[in-house]
C-alpha cells in the first residue's frame, strides 16, 4: 500500500531531468527507427497547478459538513492531483459513510472520468481530544495522456529540441508509484552521435514522474 499525505501539493511532476538539463539542445533528431510515435512539440495548457487544482473540484465542504463529505472531497482532490488534468469525479464509501471507530478502516472509491481508484481511511486510537487517521491509496493511480505529454514538455524542452512519447490513452488506471510501461524519450548527443534516451513513466503522489536516475540507456 502506498501512503498518501493528507494534504497533496499535487501538481507538478518530478523535476527529474537533473543533470540532463545542462546538455545543449540537439540540432538534428537521431537517425533511428526506434523513436516513439508521439512527437511532443508544445506546452499543455490544461496542466493543473497548485492554484488551479481547487478550481477543478466542487467547492470544499465547510466545517459543518459531515466527516464523510470532507474525506470524500479530499480523496477526489488527491485523485485529480495524480491525474494532473481537470476531470469529472465522483466518490463513495462502503456503507455510505466513514467510520470513526478506533481501529476501523473504511474503503472508498473515487471515479475519475470513469476510471476507479480505491482509497482507505483508517482511524487509530484517540490521542486525547485528537482522533488521528490516515488516508491510504490502495496501490492504484490515474494516468492521463495530457499529463504525460505536458509534463514531459515542461521538464525536458530545455534539454532537447526533440521529444517523443508512447501513445498514451486519454485516461487509464495504473499501479501507484511503479513504472507504468509507458516511456518518453529525448534526443541527446553521446560520443558525437545523436541518440534517443528513454525515460520510464510512473505516477506518484504529485502526479506523473519521469525517472531518469538510471544510466542513459539509449536506443
C-alpha positions as a printed Julia matrix, in Angstrom:
219×3 Matrix{Float64}:
   0.0    0.0     0.0
   1.14   3.5    -0.75
   0.51   6.06    1.94
  -0.73   9.36    0.56
  -0.22  12.54    2.54
  -3.49  14.09    3.55
  -2.52  17.42    2.05
  -1.38  16.96   -1.53
   0.72  19.6    -3.24
  -0.34  17.67   -6.26
   0.57  19.18   -9.46
   3.95  19.34  -10.56
   5.71  16.27  -11.91
   9.1   15.09  -10.83
  11.57  17.74  -11.99
  13.74  14.74  -12.81
  15.7   15.99  -15.8
  18.51  16.54  -13.3
  21.98  16.52  -14.79
  20.5   16.26  -18.28
  19.42  19.91  -18.08
  22.98  21.01  -18.82
  23.07  19.31  -22.22
  22.63  21.58  -25.25
  19.55  21.08  -27.4
  20.18  18.84  -30.38
  20.23  20.29  -33.87
  19.04  17.12  -35.59
  16.92  14.16  -34.46
  18.62  10.77  -34.14
  18.64   8.64  -37.27
  16.9    5.71  -35.64
  13.75   3.72  -36.33
  13.27   3.26  -32.58
  11.71   6.66  -31.98
   8.45   6.66  -30.04
   5.28   7.51  -32.01
   4.1   10.8   -30.45
   6.12  13.98  -31.04
   5.92  16.42  -28.11
   6.16  19.9   -29.59
   4.36  22.32  -27.27
   3.16  23.01  -23.75
  -0.14  21.6   -22.43
  -2.43  24.44  -21.26
  -4.69  22.12  -19.25
  -1.98  21.02  -16.81
  -3.08  21.62  -13.24
  -1.12  23.79  -10.86
  -1.45  24.19   -7.12
  -3.6   27.26   -7.81
  -5.89  25.65  -10.39
  -6.35  22.31   -8.62
  -9.08  23.54   -6.29
 -10.87  25.24   -9.16
 -11.18  21.88  -10.91
 -13.16  20.44   -7.98
 -16.54  21.15   -6.39
 -16.37  23.68   -3.54
 -14.59  22.34   -0.48
 -17.07  21.26    2.22
 -17.5   23.71    5.06
 -16.61  22.95    8.68
 -20.2   21.94    9.44
 -20.17  19.27    6.7
 -20.02  15.64    7.76
 -16.7   13.87    8.13
 -17.61  11.65    5.18
 -18.22  14.65    2.94
 -14.88  16.18    3.9
 -12.98  12.93    3.41
 -14.57  12.24    0.03
 -13.62  15.71   -1.15
 -10.04  15.16   -0.02
  -9.8   11.85   -1.88
 -11.23  13.44   -5.02
  -8.62  16.19   -4.71
  -5.8   13.68   -4.38
  -7.07  11.66   -7.34
  -7.31  14.72   -9.6
  -3.84  15.8    -8.45
  -2.43  12.46   -9.59
  -4.23  12.72  -12.94
  -2.77  16.19  -13.44
  -5.66  17.36  -15.64
  -9.19  18.55  -14.73
 -11.74  15.76  -14.98
 -15.17  14.68  -13.84
 -15.09  12.88  -10.48
 -17.45  11.27   -8.03
 -16.78   9.3    -4.86
 -18.49   7.0    -2.38
 -17.57   4.89    0.65
 -18.64   1.39    1.61
 -21.63   1.58    3.91
 -22.27   5.16    2.84
 -20.04   6.83    5.42
 -16.61   6.86    7.05
 -16.4    5.03   10.37
 -14.63   6.91   13.15
 -14.5    3.9    15.44
 -10.96   3.27   16.8
  -9.23   0.71   14.6
 -11.88   0.94   11.86
 -10.93   1.09    8.19
 -13.36   2.33    5.56
 -12.8    1.64    1.88
 -13.83   4.36   -0.55
 -13.77   4.63   -4.34
 -13.12   7.69   -6.45
 -14.07   7.68  -10.13
 -12.11   9.99  -12.44
 -13.57  10.15  -15.94
 -14.91   6.63  -15.37
 -11.61   5.18  -14.09
 -11.97   3.99  -10.49
  -9.29   4.02   -7.8
  -9.63   2.77   -4.23
  -8.67   4.53   -1.02
  -8.9    3.59    2.65
  -9.42   5.73    5.74
  -8.13   4.24    8.97
  -8.79   5.69   12.44
  -6.29   4.99   15.2
  -6.95   5.01   18.92
  -7.8    8.54   20.13
  -4.9   10.61   21.46
  -6.53  12.91   23.97
  -9.03  15.03   22.11
  -7.48  14.09   18.76
  -8.75  11.3    16.55
  -5.77  10.56   14.3
  -6.45   8.99   10.93
  -4.68   8.36    7.66
  -5.85   8.17    4.08
  -4.13   5.38    2.16
  -4.1    4.67   -1.54
  -4.67   1.01   -2.44
  -1.84   0.99   -4.97
  -3.86   2.48   -7.83
  -3.32   5.71   -9.75
  -4.77   7.59  -12.7
  -2.56   8.31  -15.72
  -3.65  10.8   -18.4
  -2.11  11.42  -21.79
  -2.21  15.21  -21.42
  -0.37  15.0   -18.12
   2.35  12.77  -19.58
   2.87  14.88  -22.69
   2.51  18.22  -20.91
   4.82  17.41  -18.04
   7.42  15.89  -20.33
   7.47  19.09  -22.39
   7.7   21.24  -19.27
  10.57  19.26  -17.76
  12.58  18.39  -20.86
  12.05  21.08  -23.5
  15.21  22.81  -22.29
  17.1   19.52  -22.5
  16.43  18.73  -26.15
  14.54  20.05  -29.16
  13.38  16.53  -29.93
  10.92  14.96  -27.51
   8.66  11.94  -28.07
   6.44   9.62  -26.03
   4.5    6.42  -26.31
   0.89   6.71  -27.38
  -0.88   7.02  -24.02
  -4.66   6.53  -23.6
  -6.63   9.63  -22.66
  -7.04   8.14  -19.17
  -6.14   4.79  -17.65
  -5.64   3.18  -14.26
  -2.07   2.17  -13.47
  -0.12   0.97  -10.45
   0.77   3.71   -7.99
   4.44   4.7    -7.73
   5.61   1.99  -10.15
   6.76   2.06  -13.75
   3.7    2.0   -15.99
   5.35   0.5   -19.04
   4.91   3.85  -20.81
   8.0    5.73  -21.91
   9.07   9.09  -23.21
  12.38   9.94  -24.83
  14.62  12.86  -25.65
  17.49  13.22  -28.09
  20.97  13.51  -26.65
  24.41  13.53  -28.19
  26.55  10.67  -26.87
  30.13  10.28  -28.17
  29.31  12.65  -31.01
  26.25  10.69  -32.08
  22.65  11.79  -31.59
  20.67   9.08  -29.79
  17.29   8.61  -28.14
  17.33   8.34  -24.36
  14.28   6.55  -22.97
  12.67   7.71  -19.73
  10.16   5.47  -17.89
   6.87   6.99  -16.75
   5.24   6.43  -13.36
   2.6    8.17  -11.23
   3.16   9.24   -7.64
   1.51  11.45   -5.08
   2.16  14.59   -7.12
   1.32  13.13  -10.49
   3.48  11.99  -13.38
   7.1   11.18  -12.59
   9.87  10.71  -15.13
  12.61   8.54  -13.69
  15.93   9.39  -15.25
  18.0    8.3   -12.3
  19.43   5.28  -14.08
  22.18   5.11  -16.65
  21.41   6.69  -20.02
  20.05   3.64  -21.82
  19.73   4.81  -25.4
  18.1    3.02  -28.32
